[in-house]
């Protein structure tokens, strides 16, 4: 089993920045993709960004140029640096880990990000 714990959410004004962190523990299969998803009230969960073990990244169009995902393969962490935040970025942000072999698909409990003046 894999456990994911997020941290770093909070309230920030439009234009501000936040950094989310996620720590993975347990039986972590090395070949995996880690990422961040978000879910706003009344909306479906959507992809924000993903990063492979080889540091290949993928971003939602809505966050390109503003958010940066990174990972530490030794510490088994993935971070999301969020700049130029907008009210529409308000959501619960979830950390995710998917294994490239097998059906491993793990989620954190989420951290709230609120962008408001």
C-alpha positions as MATLAB code, in Angstrom:
seq = 'XXXXXXXXXXXXXXXXXXXXXXXXXXXXXXXXXXXXXXXXXXXXXXXXXXXXXXXXXXXXXXXXXXXXXXXXXXXXXXXXXXXXXXXXXXXXXXXXXXXXXXXXXXXXXXXXXXXXX';
ca = [
       0.000    0.000    0.000;
       1.009    3.586   -0.632;
       0.078    6.550    1.517;
       0.092   10.114    0.218;
      -0.037   13.138    2.492;
      -0.461   16.653    1.136;
       0.480   19.918    2.797;
       0.762   23.601    1.945;
      -2.768   24.645    1.100;
      -4.379   27.795    2.428;
      -5.889   31.168    1.638;
      -4.070   33.504   -0.730;
      -4.962   36.710   -2.557;
      -5.255   36.803   -6.349;
      -1.816   37.102   -7.871;
      -0.198   35.383   -4.935;
       1.728   32.132   -4.665;
       1.475   28.860   -2.788;
       3.566   25.714   -2.763;
       1.939   22.340   -2.252;
       3.911   19.309   -1.155;
       3.052   15.626   -1.140;
       4.981   12.899    0.622;
       4.560    9.277   -0.431;
       5.303    6.364    1.867;
       4.815    2.622    1.868;
       5.497    0.112   -0.904;
       6.297    2.525   -3.727;
       6.899    0.972   -7.095;
       9.703    2.970   -8.674;
       8.145    3.243  -12.133;
       5.343    5.664  -11.449;
       3.771    8.936  -12.420;
       2.987   11.443   -9.685;
       0.671   14.345  -10.101;
      -1.788   16.865   -8.799;
      -5.476   17.018   -9.516;
      -8.084   19.443   -8.237;
     -11.798   19.545   -7.648;
     -13.813   22.720   -7.281;
     -17.289   22.719   -5.724;
     -19.846   21.325   -8.165;
     -17.206   20.315  -10.683;
     -15.450   17.107  -11.625;
     -11.926   16.381  -10.528;
      -9.467   17.569  -13.160;
      -5.802   17.105  -13.918;
      -3.486   19.940  -12.942;
      -0.038   18.517  -13.650;
       1.842   15.229  -13.747;
       5.491   14.255  -13.691;
       7.147   10.948  -14.538;
      10.084    9.257  -12.839;
      12.200   10.746  -15.627;
      10.877   14.285  -14.975;
       8.668   14.514  -18.055;
       5.852   16.901  -17.214;
       2.330   17.543  -18.420;
       0.162   20.525  -17.488;
      -3.432   21.518  -17.904;
      -3.722   24.439  -20.319;
      -5.269   26.556  -17.579;
      -2.118   26.430  -15.434;
       0.665   26.431  -18.036;
       3.176   29.158  -17.349;
       1.912   29.660  -13.797;
       2.369   26.297  -12.067;
       5.486   24.138  -11.866;
       5.556   20.515  -10.768;
       8.694   18.857   -9.452;
       9.625   15.651   -7.675;
      12.353   14.172   -5.526;
      12.767   10.479   -6.299;
      14.906    9.877   -3.218;
      12.480   11.462   -0.768;
       9.412   10.286   -2.736;
       7.889   13.735   -2.772;
       6.146   15.812   -5.387;
       5.661   19.560   -5.155;
       3.476   22.030   -6.998;
       4.614   25.647   -7.113;
       1.628   27.827   -7.929;
       2.206   31.430   -8.987;
      -0.106   34.155  -10.251;
      -3.033   32.436   -8.596;
      -6.548   33.256   -9.763;
      -9.910   32.843   -8.018;
     -10.708   30.044  -10.468;
      -7.798   28.063   -9.025;
      -9.804   27.651   -5.833;
     -10.312   23.936   -5.226;
      -9.286   20.959   -3.161;
      -5.970   19.762   -4.539;
      -5.204   16.049   -4.491;
      -1.895   14.275   -4.835;
      -1.901   11.153   -7.004;
       0.505    8.327   -7.732;
      -0.045    5.836  -10.557;
       2.205    2.877  -11.150;
       3.283    2.151  -14.728;
       3.012   -1.591  -14.129;
      -0.026   -3.007  -12.414;
      -3.067   -1.080  -11.365;
      -1.678    1.051   -8.606;
      -3.640    4.297   -8.343;
      -3.318    6.119   -5.039;
      -4.771    9.374   -3.755;
      -4.124   11.717   -0.889;
      -6.918   13.189    1.185;
      -6.590   16.615   -0.388;
      -5.649   20.113    0.694;
      -7.809   23.202    0.260;
      -6.545   26.116   -1.806;
      -8.642   29.282   -1.715;
      -7.797   32.302   -3.840;
      -9.780   35.313   -2.701;
      -9.350   38.937   -1.790;
];
